Amino acid sequence: MNMTYSKYLSKSRFLEGIQCEKRVHLSINHRDLATPPDAAQQAIFDQGTRLGELAQLRWADGHLVRAKYFEHDEAVAETQRLITDPSVEVIFEAGFTEHGVRIRADVMVRVEDGTSWDLIEVKGSTGPKPVHDADIAIQTLVMAAAGIRLRKKILMVVDTSYVFDGDSIDVHKLFKLLDRTAEADSAQIDTESTLTQMHDVVSGVIPAVEPSPHCRKPYLCPFWEHCTSDVPDHWIMQLPRLSVKAFKELRDQDVEDIHDIPEGIALTPPQELIHSSVVSDRPWISSGLKESLLSTEDTIYFLDFETFNPAVPIYKGTRPYGRVPFQWSCHVEREGELLHHTDFLAEGLEDPRREFAVSLIAQLSDSGPVVVYSGFESGVLRDLEILYPELGDELRAITARIWDLLDVIRKNYYHPDFHGSYSIKSVVSALVPELAYKDLDVQSGDGAAAAYQRLATNSGLDLSERQRVKSELKDYCARDTLSMVKILEYLRTSAERFQSESKGRTWTI
């Protein structure tokens, strides 16, 4: 199909169009409306680039098409020169333009017959996903139109069974190759018709697609904030585990606000709890809240961990995406009074796990409940028990003392201002708004992981920059544990007032 296109798609844009027509239209025509990637998202992009570079090392005789992504005509021309040279067996970042689509193929390996190729698509995931088959399918369509015969379509993914020996990365063990020829061919059946429709979409008016659960699958859309800027404060998407079917059923009845959900709509118990709280404009408080809370007579340790999961192992004995704890924060309370705060933050250049464990054991004494928010900390402690059996007794003793604040809140308390989320940031913003995280440079666990990865992988950072990053990490982790202190304090007050004035199972604070 030889046509002239005013607006070209890339394979990434094609995949965006499969997720949402409005997304691909905005990506092509109104990119300025997208939310720029934050530090955590940028770290993921950088990680993908790093994996792509390492993948190329599997083929020592490969030829890299060096034209930049915006120099596509140059990339196509260079690719053609390499393809016609029979001595070239492997090509990286080969460029093709057909059907109004511009692609760069990760790896092409010439087959022995000299007339066909194997296509290898490199991904940072640990296994195949439907979106990967669609990715290969659009490449297959473009390359076929360019006269390229493909024998196999292969997905190259990260192998989490690989254990880093601490010397140099073994790229033959870091990745594994999965033959996805059949799956990609199946995905290709409707690719051309889908592509034709997509060209119409990007050249037309903005599609009238409203935000729904599809905005997060397979990835969160960068236009999410733009598209949701005018949704109600208590939007139906805040209902937990709202299926696409249930969402559509509500929207077919023109329901957008939780307040407007009519009687007779089947809701799950968690959804009904939120609906009731929002409609009444009151928090839901269980009659068992007070009994579920820790006594103020205890010495209580409020504990939070931060970890990172590098795709490419950094420390000896770790695996791709292996969880590496690098920081903890602990606030200590006795008889309802906040006593002090201590913390640990690794320097980053050495494996932090043993020092992390030893310092934690020294801090937590041998008695008193350890308050966490979710089961995350317990999982990290179990990892450390296996890694350092000589510390197993002490670590198991800490695990046995853990008290999960999140679990208590889920079972006993809901505030309309949670907006459907029990994350610590949502909860503290509703109950103790002065502790909301907006004043911090690091505002999420993913952001903390990205910041620490800078310390761990960039030995060239100057001292002042390292100190700045460390200070931001300390502030963030300390905010998590202080938030737990203040949330528990708020819940104690609420429980006391509920008990003294209880007139039902819900009450306004």
C-alpha positions as CSV (number, residue, x, y, z in Angstrom):
1,M,0.0,0.0,0.0
2,N,1.9,3.0,-1.3
3,M,0.3,6.1,0.2
4,T,1.5,9.4,1.5
5,Y,0.9,10.0,5.2
6,S,1.0,13.4,6.9
7,K,1.2,11.8,10.3
8,Y,3.2,8.7,10.9
9,L,2.8,6.1,13.6
10,S,5.5,4.3,15.5
11,K,5.0,0.9,16.9
12,S,4.6,2.5,20.4
13,R,1.9,4.7,19.1
14,F,0.2,1.8,17.4
15,L,0.1,-0.1,20.7
16,E,-1.2,3.1,22.4
17,G,-4.0,3.1,19.8
18,I,-5.0,-0.5,20.7
19,Q,-5.4,0.6,24.3
20,C,-7.3,3.8,23.5
21,E,-8.1,5.7,20.3
22,K,-8.1,8.9,22.2
23,R,-4.7,8.2,23.6
24,V,-3.0,7.7,20.2
25,H,-4.8,10.8,18.8
26,L,-3.5,13.0,21.7
27,S,0.0,11.5,21.5
28,I,0.3,12.5,17.8
29,N,-1.6,15.8,17.9
30,H,-1.5,17.1,21.5
31,R,1.5,15.7,23.2
32,D,1.7,18.8,25.4
33,L,-1.3,17.6,27.3
34,A,0.5,14.5,28.6
35,T,1.9,14.4,32.1
36,P,5.7,14.4,31.9
37,P,7.3,11.2,33.3
38,D,8.4,11.6,37.0
39,A,11.7,10.3,38.3
40,A,10.3,6.8,38.9
41,Q,8.9,6.5,35.3
42,Q,12.1,7.9,33.9
43,A,14.1,5.3,35.8
44,I,12.0,2.6,34.1
45,F,12.7,4.1,30.7
46,D,16.4,4.3,31.5
47,Q,16.3,0.7,32.6
48,G,14.8,-0.4,29.3
49,T,17.5,1.4,27.5
50,R,20.2,-0.3,29.6
51,L,18.6,-3.7,28.9
52,G,18.5,-3.0,25.2
53,E,22.2,-2.2,25.2
54,L,23.1,-5.3,27.2
55,A,21.0,-7.5,24.9
56,Q,23.1,-6.4,21.9
57,L,26.2,-7.8,23.6
58,R,24.9,-11.4,22.9
59,W,25.9,-10.9,19.3
60,A,29.5,-9.8,19.0
61,D,29.2,-9.4,15.2
62,G,26.1,-7.2,15.2
63,H,25.9,-3.9,13.3
64,L,24.1,-1.0,15.0
65,V,22.1,1.5,12.9
66,R,23.3,4.6,14.6
67,A,20.8,7.1,13.2
68,K,18.8,8.7,16.0
69,Y,15.1,8.0,16.4
70,F,14.2,11.3,14.7
71,E,16.6,10.6,11.8
72,H,14.3,7.9,10.5
73,D,15.0,8.3,6.8
74,E,18.7,7.9,7.5
75,A,18.0,4.8,9.6
76,V,16.0,3.3,6.7
77,A,18.8,4.0,4.2
78,E,21.5,2.6,6.5
79,T,19.4,-0.5,7.2
80,Q,19.0,-1.2,3.5
81,R,22.8,-1.0,3.0
82,L,23.3,-3.5,5.8
83,I,20.6,-5.9,4.5
84,T,22.1,-6.0,1.0
85,D,25.6,-6.8,2.4
86,P,25.7,-10.6,2.7
87,S,28.5,-10.4,5.3
88,V,26.2,-8.7,7.8
89,E,24.5,-11.3,9.9
90,V,23.0,-9.3,12.8
91,I,21.5,-5.8,12.7
92,F,20.5,-3.7,15.7
93,E,17.8,-1.0,15.5
94,A,17.0,-1.6,11.9
95,G,14.7,1.1,10.5
96,F,11.7,0.6,8.2
97,T,8.8,2.7,7.0
98,E,5.7,1.2,5.5
99,H,1.9,1.6,5.8
100,G,2.5,5.0,7.5
101,V,4.4,3.3,10.3
102,R,8.0,3.9,11.3
103,I,9.7,1.1,13.3
104,R,13.1,0.3,14.7
105,A,13.6,-3.4,15.1
106,D,15.6,-4.4,18.2
107,V,17.5,-7.3,16.7
108,M,17.5,-8.9,13.2
109,V,19.5,-12.1,12.8
110,R,20.1,-13.4,9.2
111,V,19.1,-17.1,8.8
112,E,21.5,-19.5,7.2
113,D,19.7,-19.5,3.8
114,G,20.6,-15.8,3.5
115,T,17.1,-14.7,2.3
116,S,15.2,-14.6,5.6
117,W,15.6,-13.2,9.1
118,D,14.7,-13.9,12.7
119,L,13.2,-10.9,14.5
120,I,14.1,-10.5,18.2
121,E,12.1,-8.0,20.3
122,V,13.8,-7.1,23.6
123,K,11.6,-6.4,26.7
124,G,12.3,-5.7,30.3
125,S,9.6,-8.0,31.5
126,T,10.1,-11.5,32.8
127,G,7.6,-13.2,30.5
128,P,5.3,-12.7,27.5
129,K,2.3,-10.4,27.5
130,P,-0.4,-9.9,24.9
131,V,0.9,-6.4,24.2
132,H,4.2,-8.0,23.2
133,D,2.6,-10.1,20.6
134,A,0.8,-7.1,19.2
135,D,4.2,-5.3,19.2
136,I,5.8,-8.0,17.1
137,A,2.7,-8.2,14.8
138,I,2.9,-4.6,13.7
139,Q,6.6,-5.0,13.1
140,T,6.0,-8.1,11.0
141,L,3.4,-6.2,8.9
142,V,5.8,-3.3,8.2
143,M,8.8,-5.5,7.6
144,A,6.8,-7.8,5.2
145,A,5.8,-4.7,3.2
146,A,9.5,-3.7,3.0
147,G,10.3,-7.1,1.5
148,I,11.7,-8.7,4.6
149,R,11.0,-12.4,5.1
150,L,10.8,-13.4,8.7
151,R,11.3,-17.0,9.8
152,K,10.8,-16.7,13.5
153,K,9.5,-13.9,15.8
154,I,11.3,-14.1,19.2
155,L,10.7,-12.3,22.4
156,M,13.8,-11.7,24.5
157,V,13.0,-11.3,28.2
158,V,14.8,-11.1,31.5
159,D,15.5,-14.4,33.2
160,T,15.0,-14.1,37.0
161,S,16.8,-17.4,37.6
162,Y,20.1,-15.7,36.8
163,V,22.3,-15.1,39.9
164,F,24.9,-12.3,39.5
165,D,28.4,-13.5,40.5
166,G,29.6,-10.0,41.4
167,D,32.0,-9.8,38.5
168,S,30.4,-8.9,35.2
169,I,26.9,-9.4,33.8
170,D,26.6,-12.6,31.8
171,V,24.2,-11.5,29.0
172,H,23.6,-15.1,27.9
173,K,22.1,-15.8,31.3
174,L,20.5,-12.5,32.0
175,F,18.1,-13.0,29.1
176,K,16.0,-15.9,27.7
177,L,14.6,-16.2,24.2
178,L,10.9,-17.2,23.7
179,D,9.6,-18.2,20.3
180,R,6.4,-16.2,19.8
181,T,5.9,-16.9,16.1
182,A,2.5,-18.5,16.4
183,E,1.2,-16.0,18.9
184,A,2.5,-13.0,16.9
185,D,1.0,-14.5,13.7
186,S,-2.4,-14.9,15.5
187,A,-2.2,-11.3,16.7
188,Q,-1.5,-10.1,13.2
189,I,-4.8,-11.3,11.7
190,D,-6.5,-7.9,12.3
191,T,-3.4,-5.7,12.4
192,E,-3.8,-4.2,9.0
193,S,-7.5,-3.3,9.4
194,T,-6.7,-1.9,12.9
195,L,-3.9,0.2,11.5
196,T,-6.2,1.7,8.8
197,Q,-8.7,2.7,11.4
198,M,-5.9,4.1,13.6
199,H,-4.7,6.4,10.7
200,D,-8.2,7.7,10.4
201,V,-8.3,8.4,14.2
202,V,-5.1,10.4,14.3
203,S,-6.1,12.4,11.2
204,G,-9.6,13.1,12.5
205,V,-11.1,14.9,15.5
206,I,-10.4,13.9,19.1
207,P,-12.3,10.7,19.8
208,A,-15.1,10.9,22.4
209,V,-13.6,8.3,24.7
210,E,-14.2,8.9,28.4
211,P,-11.8,7.6,31.1
212,S,-12.6,4.1,32.4
213,P,-10.7,1.1,33.7
214,H,-9.1,0.7,30.2
215,C,-6.9,3.8,31.0
216,R,-4.7,1.6,33.2
217,K,-4.4,-1.5,31.1
218,P,-1.8,-2.5,30.1
219,Y,-0.2,0.7,31.3
220,L,-1.3,3.9,32.9
221,C,-2.0,6.5,30.2
222,P,0.1,9.7,30.3
223,F,-3.1,11.6,29.6
224,W,-4.9,10.4,32.7
225,E,-4.7,13.7,34.5
226,H,-5.9,15.6,31.5
227,C,-8.8,13.3,30.8
228,T,-9.9,13.1,34.5
229,S,-9.5,16.8,35.3
230,D,-13.3,17.3,35.4
231,V,-14.5,14.1,36.9
232,P,-16.6,14.3,40.1
233,D,-14.8,14.5,43.5
234,H,-16.4,11.1,44.3
235,W,-16.1,9.5,40.9
236,I,-17.4,5.9,40.4
237,M,-13.9,4.8,39.4
238,Q,-13.0,5.1,43.1
239,L,-15.0,2.1,43.9
240,P,-12.6,-0.8,44.5
241,R,-12.3,-3.6,41.9
242,L,-14.9,-2.0,39.6
243,S,-15.0,-4.1,36.5
244,V,-15.3,-2.8,33.0
245,K,-18.7,-4.3,32.8
246,A,-19.9,-2.7,36.0
247,F,-18.5,0.7,35.0
248,K,-20.3,0.5,31.6
249,E,-23.5,-0.5,33.4
250,L,-23.3,2.7,35.5
251,R,-22.3,4.9,32.7
252,D,-25.2,3.5,30.5
253,Q,-27.4,4.9,33.2
254,D,-25.5,8.2,33.1
255,V,-24.1,7.7,36.5
256,E,-20.7,9.3,37.1
257,D,-20.8,10.3,40.7
258,I,-21.0,7.8,43.6
259,H,-23.8,9.9,45.1
260,D,-26.0,9.1,42.1
261,I,-25.7,5.3,42.1
262,P,-29.4,4.1,42.0
263,E,-30.9,1.5,44.2
264,G,-30.8,-2.0,42.8
265,I,-27.2,-1.7,41.4
266,A,-25.3,-4.7,42.7
267,L,-22.2,-3.6,44.6
268,T,-19.7,-5.7,46.5
269,P,-19.5,-5.2,50.3
270,P,-16.4,-2.9,50.1
271,Q,-18.0,-0.9,47.3
272,E,-21.3,-0.6,49.3
273,L,-19.3,0.6,52.3
274,I,-17.7,3.3,50.3
275,H,-21.0,4.2,48.7
276,S,-22.8,4.5,52.1
277,S,-20.0,6.6,53.6
278,V,-19.9,9.0,50.6
279,V,-23.7,9.4,50.4
280,S,-24.0,10.0,54.2
281,D,-20.8,12.2,54.1
282,R,-19.7,10.4,57.2
283,P,-16.8,8.1,58.1
284,W,-17.7,4.5,58.6
285,I,-16.4,3.3,62.0
286,S,-16.6,-0.3,63.2
287,S,-17.8,-0.9,66.7
288,G,-14.7,-3.0,67.1
289,L,-12.2,-0.3,66.3
290,K,-11.2,0.5,69.9
291,E,-10.5,-3.1,70.7
292,S,-8.4,-3.5,67.6
293,L,-6.0,-0.7,68.4
294,L,-2.7,-0.9,70.4
295,S,-2.6,0.2,74.0
296,T,-0.9,3.5,74.8
297,E,0.9,1.6,77.6
298,D,3.0,-0.2,75.1
299,T,6.4,0.9,73.7
300,I,5.5,1.0,70.0
301,Y,7.9,1.0,67.1
302,F,6.6,2.5,63.8
303,L,8.6,0.9,61.0
304,D,8.9,1.5,57.3
305,F,11.3,-0.1,54.7
306,E,12.3,1.1,51.3
307,T,13.6,-1.3,48.6
308,F,14.6,-1.2,45.0
309,N,14.5,-4.0,42.4
310,P,17.1,-3.4,39.6
311,A,16.4,-5.3,36.4
312,V,20.2,-5.6,36.0
313,P,21.6,-7.0,39.3
314,I,24.1,-4.7,41.0
315,Y,25.2,-6.8,44.0
316,K,26.8,-10.3,44.2
317,G,24.2,-13.0,44.8
318,T,21.2,-11.0,43.6
319,R,18.8,-11.8,40.8
320,P,17.2,-9.5,38.2
321,Y,14.4,-7.6,39.9
322,G,15.5,-9.0,43.2
323,R,14.2,-7.0,46.1
324,V,17.1,-5.1,47.9
325,P,16.2,-3.2,51.1
326,F,18.3,-0.1,51.5
327,Q,16.6,2.1,54.1
328,W,14.4,1.9,57.2
329,S,12.8,4.6,59.4
330,C,11.6,4.0,62.9
331,H,9.6,6.3,65.2
332,V,9.3,5.2,68.8
333,E,6.3,5.9,71.1
334,R,5.9,5.1,74.8
335,E,2.7,5.6,76.8
336,G,1.2,7.6,73.9
337,E,4.2,10.0,73.7
338,L,6.5,10.2,70.8
339,L,10.0,9.6,72.1
340,H,12.5,9.7,69.1
341,H,13.2,8.8,65.6
342,T,16.0,6.7,64.1
343,D,16.8,5.6,60.7
344,F,19.2,3.7,58.4
345,L,20.2,4.6,54.8
346,A,22.8,2.7,52.9
347,E,25.5,4.6,51.0
348,G,24.7,2.7,47.8
349,L,28.1,1.5,46.6
350,E,28.1,-1.8,48.5
351,D,25.4,-4.4,49.1
352,P,23.3,-2.9,51.9
353,R,21.3,-5.9,53.0
354,R,23.4,-7.2,56.0
355,E,24.0,-3.8,57.4
356,F,20.3,-3.1,57.0
357,A,19.4,-6.2,59.0
358,V,22.0,-5.8,61.7
359,S,21.1,-2.1,62.3
360,L,17.4,-3.0,62.4
361,I,17.9,-5.7,65.0
362,A,19.9,-3.3,67.2
363,Q,17.2,-0.6,67.0
364,L,14.1,-2.7,67.8
365,S,15.0,-4.1,71.1
366,D,13.3,-7.4,72.0
367,S,9.8,-6.4,72.9
368,G,6.9,-4.1,71.9
369,P,4.7,-4.1,68.9
370,V,6.2,-3.1,65.5
371,V,3.7,-1.1,63.5
372,V,3.9,-1.3,59.7
373,Y,1.5,-0.4,56.8
374,S,0.8,-3.5,54.8
375,G,2.6,-6.9,54.7
376,F,5.6,-5.6,52.7
377,E,8.0,-5.4,55.7
378,S,7.2,-9.0,56.7
379,G,8.1,-10.1,53.2
380,V,11.4,-8.3,53.3
381,L,12.2,-9.7,56.8
382,R,11.5,-13.3,55.5
383,D,13.9,-12.6,52.6
384,L,16.6,-11.5,55.0
385,E,16.0,-14.6,57.2
386,I,16.8,-16.8,54.3
387,L,19.8,-14.8,53.2
388,Y,21.4,-14.6,56.7
389,P,20.4,-17.7,58.6
390,E,22.7,-16.6,61.5
391,L,20.4,-13.6,62.1
392,G,17.2,-15.7,61.6
393,D,16.1,-15.9,65.2
394,E,16.3,-12.1,65.7
395,L,14.6,-11.4,62.4
396,R,11.8,-13.9,63.1
397,A,11.3,-12.4,66.5
398,I,10.7,-9.0,64.8
399,T,8.3,-10.5,62.3
400,A,6.3,-12.0,65.1
401,R,5.8,-8.6,66.7
402,I,4.5,-6.9,63.6
403,W,1.1,-5.2,63.7
404,D,-0.4,-4.1,60.4
405,L,-2.1,-0.7,60.6
406,L,-3.5,-1.0,57.1
407,D,-5.3,-4.2,57.9
408,V,-6.9,-2.6,61.0
409,I,-8.1,0.4,58.9
410,R,-9.5,-1.7,56.2
411,K,-11.6,-3.7,58.7
412,N,-12.6,-0.8,60.9
413,Y,-12.5,2.6,59.3
414,Y,-13.3,4.5,56.1
415,H,-13.5,8.2,55.4
416,P,-15.1,9.7,52.3
417,D,-11.9,11.7,51.7
418,F,-10.0,8.4,51.2
419,H,-11.5,8.5,47.7
420,G,-11.5,4.8,47.4
421,S,-7.8,4.3,48.4
422,Y,-6.3,3.0,51.6
423,S,-2.8,4.0,50.6
424,I,-1.0,5.7,53.5
425,K,-0.8,8.9,51.5
426,S,-4.6,8.9,50.9
427,V,-5.3,8.1,54.5
428,V,-3.0,10.7,56.0
429,S,-4.1,13.3,53.6
430,A,-7.7,12.8,54.8
431,L,-7.0,12.4,58.5
432,V,-3.9,14.5,59.1
433,P,-3.7,16.8,56.1
434,E,-0.7,18.7,57.4
435,L,1.4,15.6,56.8
436,A,0.4,15.2,53.1
437,Y,3.4,14.4,51.0
438,K,3.2,17.3,48.5
439,D,6.0,19.2,50.2
440,L,8.5,16.4,49.7
441,D,10.9,15.9,46.7
442,V,10.4,12.2,46.9
443,Q,6.7,11.3,47.2
444,S,6.4,7.6,46.6
445,G,8.1,4.3,47.1
446,D,8.9,4.1,43.4
447,G,10.4,7.5,43.6
448,A,12.6,6.5,46.5
449,A,13.7,3.4,44.6
450,A,14.7,5.5,41.6
451,A,16.5,8.0,43.8
452,Y,18.5,5.3,45.5
453,Q,19.3,3.6,42.2
454,R,21.1,6.9,41.3
455,L,23.3,6.4,44.4
456,A,23.9,2.8,43.7
457,T,24.8,3.0,40.0
458,N,26.4,6.4,39.6
459,S,29.6,6.5,41.5
460,G,30.4,9.8,39.7
461,L,27.8,11.8,41.7
462,D,29.6,14.6,43.5
463,L,29.3,14.8,47.3
464,S,26.8,17.6,47.4
465,E,24.4,15.8,45.0
466,R,24.7,12.5,47.0
467,Q,23.9,14.4,50.2
468,R,20.9,16.0,48.6
469,V,19.5,12.7,47.4
470,K,20.1,11.1,50.8
471,S,18.4,13.9,52.5
472,E,15.4,13.6,50.3
473,L,15.2,9.9,50.9
474,K,15.4,10.4,54.7
475,D,12.7,12.9,54.7
476,Y,10.4,10.6,52.7
477,C,10.9,7.5,54.8
478,A,10.5,9.5,58.0
479,R,7.2,10.9,56.8
480,D,5.9,7.4,56.3
481,T,6.6,6.4,59.9
482,L,5.4,9.7,61.4
483,S,2.2,9.4,59.4
484,M,1.6,6.0,61.0
485,V,2.1,7.6,64.4
486,K,-0.4,10.4,63.7
487,I,-3.0,8.0,62.0
488,L,-3.0,5.7,65.0
489,E,-3.4,8.7,67.3
490,Y,-6.4,9.9,65.2
491,L,-8.0,6.5,65.3
492,R,-7.6,6.3,69.1
493,T,-9.4,9.6,69.4
494,S,-12.1,8.5,67.0
495,A,-12.7,5.2,68.7
496,E,-13.0,6.9,72.1
497,R,-15.5,9.4,70.8
498,F,-17.4,6.7,68.9
499,Q,-17.7,4.6,72.0
500,S,-18.9,7.4,74.2
501,E,-21.5,8.8,71.7
502,S,-22.2,5.7,69.6
503,K,-25.6,5.8,68.0
504,G,-24.9,3.3,65.2
505,R,-22.1,1.9,63.1
506,T,-21.2,5.2,61.5
507,W,-20.5,8.5,63.1
508,T,-19.2,11.9,62.0
509,I,-15.9,13.1,63.4
